Amino acid sequence: MDISRTSDVWWKNSVFYCLDVETFRDSNGDGIGDFEGLTDRIDYLAGLGVTCIWLMPFYPTENRDDGYDIIDYYAVDPRYGSLGDVVEFLRTARDRGMRVIADLVVNHTSAEHPWFKASRSSKTSPYRNWYVWRDEMPEGSSKGLVFPDKETSNWKHDKKTGQYYLHRFYSHQPDLNIANPEVRDEIRKIIGFWMELGLSGFRVDAVPFLLETEGMDQAMEIAPHDWLRSLRSFLGRRSGDALLMGEVNLDYEEVRRFYGDDDELHMCLNFNLNQAFALALVREDAGSLVHNLRAMPTLPGDAAWANFVRNHDEWSLDKLTEAERQEVFRAFGPKPDMQLFGRGLRRRLPTMLNGNQAQLRMAYSLMFSLPGAPVLFYGEEIGMAENLEIEGRMSVRAPMQWSNQRNGGFSEAPAEALCRPVVNSKKWGPSTINVSEQERDTGSLLNWMESLIRRRREMPEISFGDWTFIPVPDPAILAMRYEWGERRALVIHNLASSDKQISFRLEPTPGKGTVVDRLGDGDIAVQGNGTVTLSLAGYGSRWLKLL
């Protein structure tokens, strides 16, 4: 890629930070996070090195699914503030050099949305066809349930009109009918509205479900992927460098379709790599990562992967074999209340690793070094844990731990008034793990993470360059080489707890015979024939620049 174009594809070398306004910082003492509190912490995120903030839903909601049950796409939930507060937040983020994207959740609405209320009011309602209705429950209605612990069918009987409506998620989240051109026009209006207020794009929720037309009686006059291309084109007309990041948890071959020919999604969250990552950590063996990286499809020139350790849902392991999934469960979630839907984990990484700091840092170093852009979930930078007392997927969405003060510095409200309980154990709670103390500790995870982000931003060859494996026979070692123009980098990780001594040969040899260590473990001499020999501590890593 031409270096002069890198600013046009900013997402490829961005550091994303996903947060929920509700649980990030409460400014007025009502127990609920808000935009004023988030704006007050912008400098913290800028200092960490974040370049793009990803907001989970902040729209008016019944709050039966943590905001993903939306009742108004053109407003802010009053618990979080006003549109004016959003604009002030966006202006402040932009002033600090950060972009902002937000969740776009348009495959379904809340059952309390005015559109659905109108739709269910009468079979002759103008909004009837904004949703999917059937006289009879279709065969196979229980196939492929997203939440098998809560739902028994993808169709719900509505007593008022005597028909069934489609809901691929919860029954209180009826699916919109994208076969209806009026619905597709409305989605464009929603995108245009928030772009005008200053967003740099969207993380599109559940993209395969958004494009799914099975069960719809109405024929769609445009192919679903053509509609996604149309949406991308509309976004590009509103802002030439806006982003569509997709949640597409499918096999690689299917995920590749959602990129199109550089004319559909710009990015996809890499669920396949994330699951191989979990297996590699459990086995202390890079084999699953090597296999997965080799299987990754080639992307269009402007497209990229979004890599993550922990997302805001369960840690899904659905792409692993049953034996592999049980292997991860035994190591990372042996108790039933640590698992979810029989396919995922409801824990954060620090507790899964039993607090092993060396392995934890290696894991984040490894994630940041893989092809794509890194995504952090709030609290990962300080080693926050989950709170298993919070139901279901929400266990990883406890309030942010800012200090060792009341409620972890999240809110001045009484504990019983908090939107969600703070992590309450002595080992993992805010009395031990918090931003304030880690900021003052030069050896803390927070300060290490800030250094990691800085180094990652200084090595754009990981984002824009071509990568190859460096042959190292030890199965615990993952060694990769990146090249972009004249820039060359090596990233090497030891997934095992034991120390390693490795040797490999560089082809061609670096011009000055020197390899500079970017994380401070010391430069490495290269022998005349290009051979490099180096030591790696247990769970050690090296980020190397070739001169």
Secondary structure, DSSP 8 states (H G I E B T S, - for coil): --GGGGGGGGGGG--EEEE-HHHH--SSSSSS--HHHHHHTHHHHHHHT--EEEE---S-B--SSTT-SBS-TTS--TTT--HHHHHHHHHHHHHTT-EEEEEE--SB--TTSHHHHHHHH-TT-TTGGGB-EESS--TTTTTT-S-TTT-S-SEEEETTTTEEEE-SS-TTS-BB-TTSHHHHHHHHHHHHHHHHHT--EEEETTHHHHH--TT--S--SS-HHHHHHHHHHHHHHH-TT-EEEE---S-HHHHHHTTTTTTS-SEEE-HHHHHHHHHHHHHT-THHHHHHHHH-----TT-EEEEES--SS-EE-TTS-HHHHHHHHHHH--SGGGEETTTEE---HHHHTTT-HHHHHHHHHHHHHSSSEEEEETTGGGT----TTS-GGGGG-------SSGGGGS-SS-GGGSSS-----TTTSTTTS-HHHHHH-TTSHHHHHHHHHHHHHT-THHHHSEEEE---S-TTEEEEEEEETTEEEEEEEE-SSS-EEEEEE-SS--TTSEEEETTSS--EE--TTSEEEEEE-TT-EEEEEE-
